[in-house]
Amino acid sequence: MTERRLSLLLLLALLALTGWALTLGTAPLTPSMMVAGLLPDLFPHDDPRLAMVMQEIRLPRVLLGLVVGAALGLAGAALQGLLRNPLAEPSIIGTSACASLGAVLAFYYGLAADFSLALPLAGISGAALGTLLLLALAGPAASTLTLILTGVALSSMAGALTSLALNLSPSPYAVTEIVMWMMGSLKDRSMDDVLLASPFVLAGCLLLLRAGRGLDALTLGEEAAASLGIALPRLRVQVIAGAALAVGAAVATAGSVGFVGLIIPHLLRPLVGHRPSAVLLPSALGGAALLTAADIAVRLIPARSELMLGVVTAIIGTPFFCTLILKARRQA
């Protein structure tokens, strides 16, 4: 299957899932009511609350799911191509953990309660600082192994500091808020969160999409890629910076949502001939579709309180991860 045909199929599936997600909620809506709520001037409705529900509650949630899913899927595909590691995902470079740490500090110091955008801004700042530390410690000419080890070290450090903040938090309420946020969710997000995350995600995605030629050359080995005119240090910085921008903004606004960047590239790569550049755009669309489907499942699963999105993606991703490990063992 060609990249263009696969992208078109994923786009159609994404549009269907988006329409379904917009109709779900405490009070399910019909498609006509959904359209009336989104376009009240063109399609007036008797209930004036319909426009508020659609534009201020459901639309931001769905849009943020699309942005976050696309960021995670694309970053996972690009990092797997850069590191030539099928088990690589956005968290491997430490960006996700550093973004989570920044958001946790906003909870710890009470900034999240004083300023509504303090939480995503702190998460983005943490991701940026983590990326600078990664590049400073590993260096632009670092090998793949050095990048992975540096990312693991940053993740461990950020995780330890996050646990320290939980341990020293003076307020049980703050601890509860931190733990719930770390599970990942699209609930109660506003259009301000979407507008804050979107420019960073867009910039990161553009950097990652432009790295396709270099990632294709890397499949031949680093020496062969260099002989073809690929500047490997520049390519590494480009992919790491793009993943940091996209994933950092996604984690900062939606919390920790795992396995999307691992699952989607593996599902789509066999359909496009295992060429790294061909799987980038489909991974962005597939990631958005998977996260939207998971958020639909969150609202459909009967429970006393709504399940957290990160819990659902972990339940989906863990068996898939185990399958990859068993497949690798058989091949070895």
N, C-alpha and C positions, 0 to 999 in steps of 0.2 A: 504494500500500500504506500502511495506517495505521501509526503509530508503535507501537501496541500489538501488532499482528500481527507486524511486523518484529522487535520485541524478543522476542516469544515464539519465533519461528523461530531467532533467534540464541541464545537461552537453551537450546533443545533441542540445537542444534549444539554449544554449549559443554559441555553435560553429556556428550554423546557423546565429545568430544575429551578431557574430563577423565578419563572412565573408561578411554579408550585409553591416555592418558599414565600412569595409575597402574599399568597392566599391563606397561609397558615398562621395561627395565633390563638389567643384565648377565645376569640369569636371568628370562626372560619368565614372567609369571604368568597363570593363567586367571582369569576373573571371579570364580569361587568362592573361589579363593585370595586374591584382592584383598579381597573382603568379609571373609574370615576374618582377614586381617591387620589390617584397619581395626577390626573388632569381635570381638576374640578372646574376650571374655567370652560373647558370644551364639553365636559360631560357632567352637568350639575346633578347633585344628589340631595335627597331630602334630609339626610343626616349630616350636619356640618362637622361632626366629630370624625367622619370617615377620612377626610383629607388629612387631619392631624395624625390619626393613627397610622396611615400609610406613609406620610412624608416624614414624620418625626420618630417613628418607632420601627416600622417594618423595613422601609427602604434603606435607612442607614445600616441596619443589621445585615441585610442581603448584600449591599454594596461592599461593606467591610469584609464579608466572607469571600467575595470575589477577589478583592485586592489581596487579602492575606493568603488565600489558596494559590493564586497565581504566583505570588512572591516565593512561597515555600516550594512549589513544584519546579519553577524555573531555576531557583538557586540550587536545589538538589541535583537537577540534571547537569548544571554547569560544573558543580563541584565534583561530581562523579567523573566528568570528563577531564577536569583539570588534574585531579589526584589519581585518576585511573584506578579508582577503588569502587567496586559496585556497592559497598556498604556505606559510602560517604553520604552525609546529609548535612543540612545547614548548621546543625549544632556542633559539627566536628571542628569548626574554626573558632569556637568559643563565643560567637556573636550572640547567640540566643541566650546563653547563660549571663553574659554581661548586660544585655538588655533587661533581663529579668532582675538582675541585681540593682540596676538603676531604678526600676519601678518599685522594688521592695524598699529601697531607701526613701523614696517619696512617701510610701506608707509609714515607714518608721518615724520620720521626722514630721509627719502630719501635713505635708505639703499637698497630698492628694485631697484632703478635706478642705483646704483653704482655696485651692485653685483647680478648676475642673480639668484643665489640660496639663497639670503638673505631672500626672502619671505617664502619659505618652511621651512628653518632652523628656522626662527623666530616663525613660526606657531608651529613647533614641540617643540621648547623651551617653548612656552606658554602652550602647552598641558601638558608637563612634570611638569612645575611649578604648574599648576592647580591641577594635580593629587597628587602631594606632599602636597599641601595645604588641599586637601580633606581628605587624610589619616591622616594628622596631626590634623585637626580639629575634624574629626569624630572618629578617633582612630580605631585600628584594630578590636576591639570587639564591634563596634557600631552596633546598631540595624538597621533594614531596614528603619524605619522612620527617624532615625538620618542621614543615608546616603542620603536619598532623600532630606531632609531639607538642609543639607550641600551643596549638588549639586545645589539646587535651589538658595542658597545664593551666591555660586560662579558664577553661570550663571548671576545672577542679577548684581553682582559687575563687572564682565567682560563686560556685556552689557553697564553698565553705563560708564565705562572707554572708551569703544569704541565710545559711543556717545560724550563723552568729547573730544576725539581726532578729531572727525568730526567737532565739534563745534569750536575748536581752530586751526584747520588746516589753515595755512596761504595761501595755494595754492588751488584755485578751481579745478585745474587739479588733485591734490592729492585726494580731496574729491570725484571726479568722479571715479578715479581709485579704491578707497576704496569701494565705493558703488557697483561698477560693480563686484569687486572681491567677495564681500560678497554675491552676488546673486548666486555664484557657476557656474563653467564652466570647460569644458575640452579643450576649444579652446586655441590654441597657446601654448600648453604644449610641452616640449621637452623630449627626452629620459633621460636627466639628472634628471628631475622631477620623472620619473618612477623609476629610479635607486635609487634615494634618499628615496622615500616613501616605496618601496617594502620591504627592510629589516625590517623596523619598523612594517609594516602591517603583514609580515610573522611571526615575533616574537609574536606579539599580538594575531594573529589567533591561533598559536600553544598553547599559554596559555589558550585561551578560549576553544579550542577543548578538552584539557586535563581536563577541569573542568566538563565534562559531567556527570560523576558518582556522584559528589557532588551535582550537580543541580537536578539530579533525586531523590537523598535522601531528598533534601529540600522540595519536594512536599509533604512529610509526616509530615512536620513541623520541626522547629529548634531542638526541644528536641529529636525527633525521629532520625533526621539526626546525631546529636551528639552521640546518643546511638549506631549508626551504625559505628562509628569510623571516622566520617567526622569532620575535624578541621574547624569549621565555620569561625574563624578569618582569617585563611590561605586561605580559599576558597574565601572570600570577597576580600582580597587583590589580589588574583590571577585574579579574573574576572575584578576587577576595573583596575588593571595594564594592563591586556590584552586589554580591551576596550580602555584605554587611548592611548596605543601604536598604535593600529590599527586606531582608529578614529582620533587621533591627527595628524597622518601622512596624513590621507585622507583629512581632512579639510585643512591642511597646504598646500597641493598641488592643490586641486580642489575647495577650497572655501566652503561655507556653502551649503550643499545639504541635505535637510530634508526629513523626512517621509519614507525613504527607510528602516531604521531599525525598523520602526513601522509596515509598511505594510507587508513586506515579511514574518516574523514569523507567523503573523495571518493567512495569506493565506495558509501556508504550514503545520501549526501545526495540523489541523484536518486530514491531509492525513497520518500522522505518529503516530496517537494515543495519541497526547498531551504529549508525553514523552520529557522532555527538551533536553536530550542528542541526541535524534533522529532528532531533528529539527536543530541542529547546522550546520552540513555540508550542508544540503539542503538550509539553509538560506544564507550561503555564496555564493552558486551557484545562488540562486534566486536573491540575491541582485546584483550580477554582471550582470545577465540577465536583470533585471529591469533598471539598470542605463544605460546599453548599448542600450536598447530599447528607453529609454527617450532621449538619445543623438541622436539616429536615428531620432526621432520625431522632435528634435530641428532643424535638418538639412533639414527635409522634409516640415515643416510648412512654408508656404510662408509669409515672413515678410520683411520689409525694411532692418532690420538688424537681425542677428541671435539671437534668443531668448536665455536667460540664462538658464542653466540646472536646477538650483535651483528653478526657476519660474515654470518650467514644472513639476518637482516632487511635488511642493507645490500644483499645480492645481490638480494633480492626487491624492495626499494624503489627502487633506482637506475633500473632500466628504467621503473618507474611514474613516477618523477620526470621522466625525460626525455620520457615521453609527455605529461605535463602541460605541459611547456615547449613542445613542438611544437603542442599544441592551442591554447595561448595565442597562439603566433605566427600560426596560421591565423586565429584570431578577430580578431587585430589587422590 
